[in-house]
Amino acid sequence: MARLFTAMTMTSIVIAAASQVTAADLPSGRLIPRFGRMDLMCKLALLAVESLGANFDAQPRERTGICLAAGAGSLTADLDFWSGHDAVGGPSGTLFAYTLPSAAIGEIAIRHRLTGPNLCLVGGDMVLPEAREMLLRGEAEACLCISCNVITPGIAEMIQVAPAANASALFLRRGSGGLRKLQESDRDIALVCSSLTAKNSPGL
């Protein structure tokens, strides 16, 4: 048992792909049939994953995990849902599904047929250390890591922070190659994505 654990911890974790999107990048049409009814966080998370251009056929889909950091949870969908109490017909049943911070995980899993382990963290961004441990323990061969920060003007006024609408994604896998190895000090998905984007920009 100890030998198996040692072998796993010596396995490299690499960043195979990275992407960053904002609300300005959202397509005018539907990305998938359900896209129009999704809340903004799900749309951005799904678009960030699509923008990775990752090859999910490279390993069994049941061995690909999803880890999501929802910075403000589902506050935007929560507010929209409860505002519907005053509307004719009451709150939207369709919107209710998105009052769970983990709803984006479900949409991504359905879209790409990924059935590996998943994790949703609210309020902080400790997804990369958690995903790294998941891969080192052999619970998965690869992992999608997504960080979403969606704060509408209405929510921003309520909690006294700046509005935001962005998402960053990394595709991690065990093995070699990729953009670079995942370092133990890599903790902020947006920061890692920004550094990779800058490094791969023309003229740099």
N, C-alpha and C positions, 0 to 999 in steps of 0.2 A: 504494500500500500504506500509506504514512504517513497519507494523508488518511482512509483507511478506519479505521485504528486510532484516529486522533484523534476521529472521529465516534463510535466505539464508547465511548471513555472519557468522552465528554461525555453519554452516555445515563444517565439517572437509574435507580437501582435502588430500588424501593420495597418496603416490608414490606406485603404484601397481607393477611396474617392471622397471628395468634399464639395459642399455647395452652400450657398447663402442666397436667400430670396427675401424680398419685401413685398408689401401689398401692391407696389407698382408693377411687379413682375407677374401678377395674376393674369391668366389668359382671359380674353373677353368672352370666349365660349366655354363649353364644358370640357374639363379634362377627362372626366369619366361620367357615366350617366347620373350618378348621385351628386355630382360636384356642386350643382346649383343650390341644393338644400343644406349644404354643410355650413357650419359656422366658420368664422374667419381663421381660427386657430387650426382647424382641420384642413382647410384649404391650403394654408401656408405650409403645414407639415407635409402634406401630400405632395405639394409642388417641390419642396426641398428634396424629398426623396426621389421624385421623378428627375430632377435636375442632376442628380448624382450620375445617372447613366450606368448604374451598377448592374453587374451580371449576376442575377440571383440563381442562375442555373449552374454556377460553378461549385455549389455545395448543396446538400439536401436542404430543402426549404424548411423541414422540421427541425433543422439544426441552425437556423438563422433567427436570432433574437431581435427584439425591438426595445430600446430604452428611450424614454421620452422625459424631458424636463419641461414642465409647463410653468413658466415663471409666475404668471398671475392666475394659475389654475384655470377654471372655466368661468371666471367672473363676468366676462362679456356676455357669454351665452346665458348665464344665470340672470343677469339684469334684463336681457331681452325677453327671457321666458317669463319672469315675474311681472314685467311691464304689460304682458299680454293678459293679465287678470282683468284689466280695465277694458279690454277690447271685446267686440262682439264675438261670441263663441268661446271666449276664454283663452288661456295660453295655448300656444302651438304644441301639439303632440310631437310634431317632427323636430322642433327645436329642443324638446325635453331630452332627447338622446345625447345632445351635445352639452348638457349641464354636468356631465362627467368629465373631469380633466383627461381621463384615459381614452376618450372617444377617438382621438386621432390614431391611437395604436390600432384600434379595431379597423378603422378605414384603411390604414396602410396594410395591415395583415390580410384583409379581404382582397385588396387591389393586387397584391403581389403573392398571395397564397403562402404566406409565411406563418408557420405554426410553432415556432420555437418559443422559448421563454420570453416574457416581457415584463417591463417595470415602468411605472410612472412616478415621477417625483414632482412635488409641487413646492414652489417658493425658492428653491435653490437649484444649482446646476452641478450636481455631483454624479451625473450620468456616466461620464468617461471612466472614473475609477470603478464604478459598479459594473460597467460593461467589460472592463479589462479583467476584473476578477471572475466574471461569468465565463469568459473565454479561457482564462488560465485554469479554472477548475474543470474545464472540459464539458461544461453544460451546453455549449454551443460552439459551432465552428466559425460563425460570423455574427455580427451584430450591427443593426442600424441604430445610430445614436442621433436623436433630434432634440434641439432646444428651440422652443417657441416662446416668443415674448409678444403677447397681444394685449394691449391696453388701449381701449377706445377713449376718445375725449371725455365721454361721460364717466367712465370708470376712473380716468386720470384725475378728474376733478374731485371725485369722492375720496380717493386714497392719496391725493396730493403727490402724484408723480407725473413724469412726462408721458404723453401718448407714445405708443410704439406698435409696430406691426411687422415683425420679421421672424425668420426661422433659419436655423443653420443645421446642416446634417453631415454626418461622417459615416462611412461604411467601413467597419473594422473587420478584420479576419485574421485567423491564425495562419502563420506561414511566413513567406518572404515576398520581396518585391513591393508593389504598391507605391504610394507617394513618399512615404517614409515610415519608420517605426513609430509606434505610439510610445511616448515616454511616460514614466511614472509621474512626472511633473505636469503632464497635460491634463488639465481639469476643466477648462472653460472651452466649450465647443466653438462658440463664436470667435474667440481669440485664435484658436487653432486654425479654423477655416480662413480667417483673415490673413494669417501668416502664410498659409499655403497659397492663397490667391495672389498675395504680393510677390511671393517667391516665383510663381509661374507666369507673372505678367510680363509682356514683351518689354525689353529694355532694362529689366532689372537683373 
